[in-house]
């Protein structure tokens, strides 16, 4: 299987061809359930990941993927007039943090990666342990100190709180992270609950918030998909900029990444919508 993976990795451009592309994806389907570790470069960094982790091919195929977050970091940096602090909740193997390091390193003071899945956290530690700006927490988050369903893999690239057993979770506020400029949350239906647990932090620092809106996953974890909007609106967030899962602005899909802008940052709305910096600067992989 590893040999097949490395062959597919070196021939991914074949996905752009009609007939050969279909053959490529058919072969790729054969490794979709294999979680053996493989080595790969992600945004210029040597990494290790489960073979069925999908970020590497998504980042190569969709040139705007995660551009809204890159742009948010740049605009927050300009607005602040200095380096920014970023929290990445649902950090997985560290791909988002590496994206920001590759494109915005001179703008970042630190990135705090929070991940609840132990397997992902091992990869996260190996992939980012050598980068002084990146700090890590192994912790599941919720709205309060409570027992929640354990994380289970719903596909190779993500874990969701849908397990049979229970595990302990904390509210984000209990991590006592200070001076936050940006919070990114990608927790497969748990984004609203995590925002509830971050209320004091949000009230204090009014960070830009990037969260996932995916109603199907909210239903699977029995949470209200309107919860994130209601929470942040209560604290002076009236601008919500939607992007589809491939980073394209305003495209109507069932899965969106939302950039929530606090009133104090209204001046950067048009810049985040356009994502010009990210489009010009962003590394492909």
C-alpha positions as CSV (number, residue, x, y, z in Angstrom):
1,X,0.0,0.0,0.0
2,X,2.8,2.4,0.8
3,X,4.3,1.9,-2.6
4,X,1.0,2.7,-4.2
5,X,0.7,5.8,-2.1
6,X,4.1,7.2,-3.2
7,X,3.3,6.4,-6.8
8,X,0.0,8.3,-6.5
9,X,1.7,11.2,-4.7
10,X,4.2,11.6,-7.5
11,X,1.5,11.4,-10.2
12,X,-1.2,13.6,-8.6
13,X,-1.3,15.9,-11.7
14,X,-2.9,13.1,-13.6
15,X,-6.1,13.9,-11.7
16,X,-6.5,16.8,-14.2
17,X,-6.8,14.4,-17.1
18,X,-10.2,12.9,-18.1
19,X,-9.5,9.2,-18.5
20,X,-6.2,8.8,-16.5
21,X,-7.7,10.9,-13.8
22,X,-10.5,8.5,-13.2
23,X,-8.0,5.6,-13.0
24,X,-6.0,7.7,-10.5
25,X,-9.0,8.3,-8.2
26,X,-9.9,4.6,-8.4
27,X,-6.5,3.6,-7.2
28,X,-6.6,6.3,-4.6
29,X,-9.8,4.7,-3.3
30,X,-7.8,1.6,-2.5
31,X,-5.7,3.4,0.1
32,X,-8.6,5.4,1.7
33,X,-9.0,2.9,4.6
34,X,-5.3,2.4,5.3
35,X,-3.9,4.5,8.2
36,X,-0.3,3.4,8.0
37,X,2.2,6.3,8.5
38,X,3.8,7.8,5.4
39,X,6.1,10.7,4.8
40,X,5.3,13.7,2.7
41,X,6.0,17.5,2.4
42,X,3.2,19.8,3.5
43,X,3.7,23.5,2.7
44,X,7.4,22.9,2.5
45,X,7.8,21.0,5.8
46,X,8.7,17.4,6.0
47,X,5.8,15.6,7.7
48,X,4.4,12.2,8.7
49,X,0.7,11.5,8.4
50,X,-1.7,8.6,8.1
51,X,-1.9,7.3,4.5
52,X,-5.6,8.1,4.3
53,X,-5.2,11.6,5.5
54,X,-6.7,13.7,2.7
55,X,-5.2,17.2,3.3
56,X,-2.2,16.7,1.0
57,X,-4.3,16.1,-2.2
58,X,-7.0,18.7,-1.3
59,X,-4.3,21.4,-0.9
60,X,-2.8,20.5,-4.2
61,X,-6.1,20.5,-6.2
62,X,-7.8,23.6,-4.8
63,X,-5.6,26.7,-5.0
64,X,-7.8,28.7,-2.7
65,X,-8.1,26.1,0.0
66,X,-7.8,27.7,3.5
67,X,-7.1,31.1,1.9
68,X,-9.6,32.9,4.2
69,X,-7.5,31.9,7.2
70,X,-4.3,33.1,5.6
71,X,-5.9,36.4,4.7
72,X,-7.4,36.8,8.2
73,X,-3.9,36.4,9.7
74,X,-2.5,39.0,7.3
75,X,-5.3,41.5,7.9
76,X,-5.2,41.0,11.7
77,X,-1.4,41.7,11.6
78,X,-2.0,44.9,9.6
79,X,-4.8,46.0,11.9
80,X,-2.8,45.3,15.0
81,X,0.5,46.7,13.7
82,X,2.4,43.8,15.1
83,X,2.7,40.0,15.3
84,X,-0.5,38.1,16.0
85,X,-1.5,35.1,18.2
86,X,-3.5,32.3,16.7
87,X,-5.4,29.4,18.3
88,X,-6.0,26.4,16.0
89,X,-8.7,24.2,17.6
90,X,-9.0,20.8,15.9
91,X,-5.4,21.1,14.7
92,X,-5.2,17.4,13.6
93,X,-1.7,16.6,12.3
94,X,-0.6,20.3,12.2
95,X,-1.4,21.1,8.5
96,X,-3.1,24.4,9.2
97,X,-0.4,25.6,11.5
98,X,2.2,24.7,8.8
99,X,0.2,26.5,6.2
100,X,0.4,29.7,8.3
101,X,4.1,29.2,9.1
102,X,4.8,28.8,5.3
103,X,2.9,32.0,4.4
104,X,2.7,34.3,7.4
105,X,5.6,33.3,9.7
106,X,6.9,36.9,10.0
107,X,3.4,38.0,11.1
108,X,2.9,35.4,13.8
109,X,4.0,35.5,17.5
110,X,2.7,32.1,18.3
111,X,0.2,29.4,17.2
112,X,-1.5,27.3,19.9
113,X,-2.7,24.0,18.5
114,X,-5.4,22.2,20.4
115,X,-6.2,18.6,19.4
116,X,-8.3,16.0,21.2
117,X,-7.5,12.9,19.2
118,X,-4.4,11.1,20.6
119,X,-3.3,9.7,17.2
120,X,-3.5,13.0,15.5
121,X,-1.7,14.6,18.4
122,X,1.3,12.3,18.0
123,X,1.5,13.4,14.4
124,X,1.0,17.0,15.4
125,X,3.9,16.8,17.9
126,X,6.3,15.2,15.4
127,X,5.4,17.6,12.6
128,X,5.6,20.8,14.6
129,X,7.8,20.0,17.5
130,X,10.8,21.7,15.9
131,X,8.9,25.0,15.3
132,X,9.4,27.4,18.2
133,X,6.2,29.5,17.4
134,X,3.9,26.4,17.6
135,X,2.6,25.2,21.0
136,X,0.4,22.2,21.5
137,X,-2.3,20.9,23.9
138,X,-3.8,17.4,23.9
139,X,-7.3,18.3,25.1
140,X,-11.0,17.8,24.1
141,X,-13.1,20.9,24.4
142,X,-16.8,21.6,25.0
143,X,-19.0,24.2,26.6
144,X,-18.2,23.2,30.2
145,X,-16.3,20.6,32.2
146,X,-18.3,17.5,31.2
147,X,-18.2,14.0,29.7
148,X,-18.7,13.9,26.0
149,X,-18.7,11.2,23.4
150,X,-15.2,10.1,22.4
151,X,-13.7,11.0,19.1
152,X,-13.9,8.6,16.2
153,X,-12.5,8.8,12.7
154,X,-15.3,9.5,10.2
155,X,-12.8,9.5,7.4
156,X,-9.0,9.7,7.2
157,X,-8.8,13.4,7.6
158,X,-11.0,14.1,10.6
159,X,-12.3,12.8,13.9
160,X,-15.8,13.6,15.3
161,X,-17.4,13.3,18.8
162,X,-19.6,10.3,17.8
163,X,-18.0,7.5,19.8
164,X,-19.6,4.9,22.1
165,X,-17.5,5.7,25.1
166,X,-17.2,8.9,27.1
167,X,-14.2,11.2,27.6
168,X,-13.7,14.3,29.7
169,X,-13.7,17.8,28.1
170,X,-12.9,21.3,29.3
171,X,-14.2,24.7,28.2
172,X,-11.7,26.6,26.2
173,X,-11.7,29.4,28.8
174,X,-10.1,26.9,31.3
175,X,-7.0,26.8,29.1
176,X,-6.3,30.4,30.2
177,X,-4.8,31.4,26.8
178,X,-4.3,35.2,26.6
179,X,-3.9,37.9,24.0
180,X,-5.6,36.0,21.2
181,X,-6.1,37.7,17.8
182,X,-7.6,34.8,15.8
183,X,-9.4,31.6,16.7
184,X,-9.9,28.9,14.1
185,X,-12.2,26.0,14.9
186,X,-12.8,22.9,12.8
187,X,-14.4,20.3,15.1
188,X,-17.0,18.5,13.0
189,X,-20.2,19.8,14.6
190,X,-18.8,20.8,17.9
191,X,-17.8,24.3,16.9
192,X,-20.9,25.9,18.6
193,X,-20.3,24.1,21.9
194,X,-16.6,25.1,21.9
195,X,-17.6,28.7,21.3
196,X,-19.9,28.6,24.3
197,X,-16.9,27.4,26.4
198,X,-14.8,30.3,25.0
199,X,-17.2,33.1,25.9
200,X,-15.0,34.9,28.4
201,X,-12.0,34.8,26.0
202,X,-14.2,36.1,23.2
203,X,-15.6,38.9,25.4
204,X,-12.1,39.9,26.5
205,X,-10.1,39.8,23.3
206,X,-12.7,40.0,20.4
207,X,-10.6,37.8,18.1
208,X,-11.4,37.1,14.5
209,X,-13.1,33.7,14.5
210,X,-13.1,31.2,11.7
211,X,-15.4,28.3,12.2
212,X,-17.0,25.5,10.3
213,X,-20.7,25.4,9.5
214,X,-21.7,21.9,8.4
215,X,-25.4,21.1,9.4
216,X,-25.1,17.4,8.7
217,X,-22.3,17.0,11.2
218,X,-24.1,19.2,13.8
219,X,-27.1,16.8,13.5
220,X,-24.8,13.8,14.0
221,X,-23.5,15.1,17.3
222,X,-27.0,16.4,18.3
223,X,-26.1,20.1,18.3
224,X,-27.9,23.1,17.0
225,X,-26.3,24.4,13.7
226,X,-27.4,27.9,14.5
227,X,-25.5,28.0,17.8
228,X,-22.2,29.6,16.6
229,X,-24.0,32.5,14.9
230,X,-26.1,33.2,18.0
231,X,-23.1,33.1,20.4
232,X,-20.8,35.5,18.5
233,X,-23.6,37.9,17.6
234,X,-24.2,38.4,21.3
235,X,-20.6,39.7,21.6
236,X,-20.5,42.3,18.8
237,X,-19.9,40.1,15.8
238,X,-22.3,41.3,13.1
239,X,-20.3,40.4,10.0
240,X,-20.1,36.8,8.8
241,X,-18.1,36.2,5.6
242,X,-18.9,32.8,4.0
243,X,-16.5,30.6,2.0
244,X,-17.1,27.2,0.7
245,X,-14.9,24.3,1.8
246,X,-12.5,25.0,-1.1
247,X,-11.9,28.7,0.0
248,X,-14.1,30.4,-2.6
249,X,-16.1,33.3,-1.4
250,X,-19.9,33.4,-1.6
251,X,-20.5,30.0,-3.2
252,X,-23.6,28.4,-1.8
253,X,-22.9,24.9,-0.5
254,X,-24.0,22.8,2.4
255,X,-20.6,23.1,4.0
256,X,-19.1,26.5,4.8
257,X,-16.2,28.1,6.6
258,X,-17.4,31.3,8.2
259,X,-15.1,34.2,9.1
260,X,-16.7,36.2,11.9
261,X,-15.5,39.8,12.2
262,X,-15.9,41.8,15.4
263,X,-17.2,45.3,15.1
264,X,-13.7,46.7,16.0
265,X,-12.3,45.1,12.8
266,X,-15.0,46.2,10.3
267,X,-12.3,47.9,8.2
268,X,-10.9,44.6,6.9
269,X,-14.2,43.1,5.6
270,X,-13.6,43.8,2.0
271,X,-10.0,42.6,2.2
272,X,-10.9,39.3,3.7
273,X,-13.6,38.8,1.1
274,X,-11.2,39.4,-1.7
275,X,-8.3,37.3,-0.2
276,X,-5.8,39.1,-2.5
277,X,-2.9,38.7,-0.2
278,X,-3.5,34.9,0.3
279,X,-4.0,34.4,-3.5
280,X,-0.7,36.1,-4.2
281,X,1.3,34.7,-1.3
282,X,-0.1,31.2,-0.5
283,X,2.2,28.2,-1.1
284,X,0.5,25.6,-3.2
285,X,1.1,22.6,-1.0
